[in-house]
Amino acid sequence: MAVKNATNPDYSLVLYKELTSAQVRGVQRQLKAGGLKQIAKGMLSNLPEESWPALIARERIRVTGSLFPNAVISFRSAFNGGMPDQGVLYITHTYSRKVQLPGLQIVALKGAPPQQGDMPIQGHGIYYASEARCLLENLTPSRGSNKKAVGREEVENRLLTICKARGEHVLTALREAANPLANRLGMIKEFNILDSLIGSILRTRTSTLITSKGRALTAAPPYDSDRLEMFENLAAVLRSQPIHQADEVARTPQAMIHFAFLESYFSNFIEGTEFDIQEALEIVLSGKPMPNRPKDSHDILGVFRQAVTPAWMHQVLASGPPVETQLRKRHWDQMRERPEVEPGEFKLKRNRAGNTAFVEPELVRGTLTQGSLLLPTIPAGLPRALYAMFLVSEVHPFNDGNGRLARLVMNSELSVVGACRIIIPTLFRDEYLDCLHALSREGNPGPFVSAMERIQAWSAGFKYDELDAVIEKMKQCNAFERSLVQHRLLNP
């Protein structure tokens, strides 16, 4: 019985196991007088019966410790963090027994007592199974509609999550802890399964994994299954949703050069490479970097070169393994004057943008390959362009230049079908990035597709034959502004 104070005891839940003999006699008198009601043998309450399920749920650890002292929360209940599943809490005790309480059934299974690593739950005389014990128990055979164990597939998923979140060394430590424990628990067969699963995840033996995430990890090369699911969802939307596509407007050689310059200028501005537009124009016209800003100048020139050279302009993204070589060559050409970013070499460290963490380095090749296999299933033009751009952006395969490369890949898919390439003006930057984040973090492609459809139409609304005139017109449309609070992007 929890006591608030000597004069005002708490009778919401009274457990005989917690009382002295004198206290038991006192509450029995109250039971006879009607001040308390019996929930189960040795368990009383002064609360109305309709509140008992919530009471038992709140006090389930205390109740379980009272009924089954020195028991271990085990099997699927341990797997679920100590929470009941479908109203059932599984424990291991010295004997088997089922106790039905309001809103909760406690299923005690005969088994080994607390072992080294099992964690005592303070003050309740009950233990929580160690991670190694929990995994072994949940690989045991289980029959019936209410299975005590979650089974192999769920254990595999848990091991994959542990590996991703905490590292491979944690799996090795788990296996070392489970080996002697399996002998004490009589779970040798279960350990052999666990050993096989961990070995498969660590790629030290032939894979026995059955989940989609497991197959992705052990594929050759391995890939990011979560990203692939995201790519498949985007591809499905792009296949099924009608998307309006604007025709090419920069048709003369001069207009193409002007468009390529503005494309490069704004694409670099998105990444923080900021120049006055006349400074940027001087770099492009002269083909020489500014002496005081050589790296930023090369970024402008690298994007401009691929935006204006026919061989790059019309190079659609490959499908399957060739995509690796193609993107490495394209990146090398784009960043060849920036040796410090290792042009053409896939990243060795995971990169981030704000709260978004991109694909792990060891999964880059496989994720690009698997993701690119969806390209032929998507209609050519703007739908395929948006997919190609997001694929490169989401994988982020290189140390630097990924955003610019992704937009170049997108625009190549447009040029090859005679559609207008896309310019992302400065004032549209935040909306563009917000839509990418919504797709990356929430898996919602709607805002991204809609925004890119609108900005392509905006890009097609100018005449690019006279550069000074198109720059002035873009200024009138607020293209060069930064604050969405003070300005809105106007249509030409």
FENBELGI-V963102 format. One line per field, one symbol per residue. ss: DSSP state (2 for helix, 1 for strand, 0 for the rest). psi: psi as a letter, one per 20 degrees, with the letter a starting at -180 (. if undefined). burial: # if it has 9 or more other ideal C-beta (glycine too) atoms within 8 Angstrom, else .. Layout:
ss=???
psi=???
burial=???
This chain:
ss=000000000000011222002222222222222000111100111000222222222202222222200001102222200000100111111000111110011111110000000011100001110022222220000000000000022222222222222202222222222222222220022222222222222000000000022222220000002222222222222222000000100000222222222222222222000000222222222200000002222222222222220222200000000222222222222220002220000000000110011000222222222222002220000222222222222220000002222222222222200010000002222222222222222200022222222222222000000022222222220000000000000000
psi=pppgrhimqojhopohiiqrhhhghghhhhghijhqqpgrpjorqjqqhiigghggghkhgggghghmqjrppachhhhjkjqqokjppprpairpqppprojpppopppaqrprphqppopjjkqrpqrgggggghjjqqprrhnphqhrgghgggghggggghiqhhhgghgghhhghhhghiklgghhhgggggghghikirppjqirhhghghjroqqrohgghhghhgghgghhhpppppqqphnhqgghhggghghggghhhhhjjnpqqhhggghgghhjqqphimhghghgghgggghiiphhhhjoqprpahihggghggghgghkhjmhijmpjpqqiqpqqocippaqqgijgghgggghhiigiippqbgghghggghggghhmirhrjggggghggghhhghhjkrprppnrgiigggghhhghhgghikoighgggghgghghghiiqpjhoghghgghhghjkhirhoighqqpqq.
burial=#........##.####..#...##..#..##....#..#...###......##.###.##########.###########...#...######.....#.#########.....#.##..#..#.###############......###.##.#######.##......###.##.###.##..#.#..##.##########....#.#.#.#######..####.##.######.###...#..#.###....#################.#.#.#.######....##..##.#############...######.#...##.##########.##..#.#..##..##....#.##.#.#############..#..###################.################..###########.##########....#.#######.######.#.#..#.###.###.#####.....#.#...
